[in-house]
Amino acid sequence: ERMEHKEIRGRIDAAIAQLSPEHRAVILMKEIEEMQYHEIAESLGCSIGTVMSRLFYARKKLQNLLRDVYENV
């Protein structure tokens, strides 16, 4: 059965809430606020490499948490 948009959004929000504070921050800055890597690094006081690493692991965690959502879309 196809998942409703509202249900999907709720699952995404819940998955983001399960991320560590560091991973949640970079995901929100990059994907929601559409900030560039250098802007995120400056805002968080870390290197661009750290931002990229955190994004990689945050996306990987979200992908695992939301696997069933993607299968039902």
Buried (B, 14 or more C-beta within 10 A) or exposed (E): EEBEEEEBEEBBEEBBEEBEEBBBBBBBBBBEEEBEBEBBBEBBEBEBEBBBBBBEBBBEBBEEBBEEBEEEE
